Amino acid sequence: MTGGLFFMRLSKITIAGFKSFADTTEFVFDAPIIGIVGPNGCGKSNVVDAIKWVLGERSAKSLRGEAMLDVIFAGSAVRKPLGAATVTLTFDNPVTNKSASDPSDRRFLSVDTDEVGVTRRLYRDGRSEYLINGNKVRLKDIRELFLDTGIGTNAYSIIEQGRVAAMLQANPSERRGILEEAAGVARFKTRRKEAERKLERTEVNLVRVREQDRQSPSRKSA
């Protein structure tokens, strides 16, 4: 996840109210290879859960919980439960194509800033917020931001226990999906599907308009 010198890299994680992190906690990744160590129960797995959560994980089971609200700090003997959980992932976003005419194509991520902060917030009443650099967006926007980067809920940037075996046992279609993500074509396939859906809706609307036009003369004569 931390990447190399000239590529997008995860530079910081800011966690507040997420699982065992009641207070705002920052993890700064200032080296190519980072290790998070500590005794059992200190919250190492919760850091990984926080990353998955921001990237769009919607399965509470995958985050080791019964319901999504379980990610909000539930309280302790000395602390009251909190009303919200917030996690921000900050990525370095270097310029990869200085000659690009479209600013969104200049950098690894399609946001023309040196750093990109991606935030997810969940309130105890069930409301959710997603933000990119402080601006409210949709979950869909975050998923599109990370398409073809190797990062995301369906990517293999996070290799958990048993994931390698699952890759080896994957069927041909699943393996093709892995290769397409690595080759950088997933973004184009997604856009093509969206274009096809828009075309289908347009055709349906045209049929409806033509039908109305055919019925208009009979209405006027009546």
N, C-alpha and C positions, 0 to 999 in steps of 0.2 A: 504493500500500500504506500510505502514512503517513496518509491520510485527512484529515478536516477537524477543526474545533474541537470539534464536538459528536458526533463519530462515532468508532467504533472506529478506532484507528490503531496501526500497528506502531511501537513506541517503542524497542525494543532487540533486537539479535540477539547471542547469546552462542554462540561456536563453540569447540570444543575437540576436537582430533584429527581434524577433518574435512578431508580432502584436504590442501591445502598449509598449513592452520592447525594446526600441531603444538601450539602453546601456546594457552591460553585467551585468546580475543580478543573484545572487545565493540565493537559498533557501536551508538552511541546516536543515535537520530533525534529531535532536539528541535526540529525545524522542519517546517512543512507540506510543503515540497519539499526533498528531499535528493539530492545527487549524489555518487556514489562514483567517484573518478577515480584514475588511476595508469597507469604504463607497462604494456605488454604483459607478461603473465606474473606480475603481482603478486597475482592472486587475485580480481579483480573478478567474474569469471564464477562462481567458487566460492561467492561470497556468494549469488548468485542460486540456484545449485544447492542451497545449504544451506536456503534458504527453501522451495524446491520439495520437498525431501526431508522436512522436518518436516510439511508439509501433506499428505503421504501418497504422494508419488511412489514407485512401485514398479518403474519401468523404469530399469535401469542405463544403457541407451542414452540415455534422456532426460537423464541426469545426466552424459553424456559418459564413460561407463565401460563395461567389458566385463562386470563382475559387480558386485553391490551392495557386496561387501566392498571394492571399489576406493575407496569414499568414506573409508575409514579411512587415516590418514596412513601411507604406506608406507615411511617412512624416507628418510634422505639421507646424504650423505657424513659428516655429523657427528651425526646423530640416528638412534636406533634406531626401527624401526616401533612404532607404538602398538597397544594392545590393543583400543581402542574409539574410536568417534566419537560426539560428543554435540553437539546443536544445540538451543538454546532460543529460541523467538520470544516476546517479551513484548509484549502488546497493552494499550493503554489501553482500558478498558471502561466508558464513561460510562453513567449512568442515563438511560434514554430514556422510562420510564413509571413515575413515582413511585407511581401509584395501583394498580399491578398487585398482585393478591392473591398470585400465585405469584412467589416471589423470582427464579426463573429467567426470568421475563418482564420484569423491571425494567430489564434492561440489554441492550446490543446483542448481546453473547454471553450464552448461557444459564448463566452462572456468576456468582453474586452477589458479585463482588469488583471493586475498582477496577482491578486489573490481572489479566491472565490469562497465565500462562506455559505454553506448549505445548512439550514436549520430546520429541525422538526420540533414542534411543541404540541403537547397533549394536555388538555385540562381535565380535571376530575369529572366534569359534567359531560365529557365525551367529545367536546369540540377539539378540532385539530387545526394546526397551522403549519404551512410549509413556506420557507423563505429562501431566496437566493440573494445574497448581499443585502439583507434587510428588507427586501421587497417581497410581498406576498405572492406566491405562485401556487400552482396545482401540483399534486403528486406526479401527474403525467409530465409536467415540465422538468421535474428533477430526474425522472427516469430517462427522458430524452436527453438531458444534459450529459448523462453518463453512458449513453449508447455508444458502443464501439470503443470504449475506454478500458474495458475489462473490469469495470467496477459496477456493481449493482446487485440486486437481490438474486438474479439468475446467472450472474457471472461467477468466476472462480478466483476472485481476488481474496476471498476469505475461505481457506481450506480447513474445514472442521473435521473432527474425528469421524471416520467413515466416509468422507466425501471422495477420497481417492478411489476407494473400492466401488463407490457408486458410479464414478466416471468409467471405470473399467467394465462395469456391468451394463452400461447404458446401451440402449438400442441405437440403430443407425441414425434415426431421426434426431435423437438427443445428442449424439456425437456431432452430427452436422451443425446443430445449433451452437455447440461449443466452438467449433472451427469457424463458423460465421462470425461469432462475437470476436474471436481472436483476429480474424482477417479484416474486420472493420466494415462488414456489409450489413450488419443488423440494422443500423440506422436507416439505410436505404430501403430495406425490406419493410420496415415499419412505415416509412413515408409512402411507399407504394401502396400498402394496404389502406392507409388513410385516404389516398387519392382515389383508390378504387371504390371505397365506401361513399366518398363525396360524389363520384360519378354516378353511382347507383341511385343516390338520393336525387340527383339532378334529373336523371332519366325518369324517375317516378313522378317528379314534379312536372316534367314536360308532358308526360302522358295525361296527367290530370288537367293541365291547361288545354291540351288539344281536345280532350273530352268536353270541357266546358265551352270551348269555341264551337264545337259541333252542336251543342245543345242551345247555344245563344240564338240562332235564327228561329228555331221553333218557339222559343219563349217570346221573341219579338212579334212573330206572326199571330201568336195567341192573344 
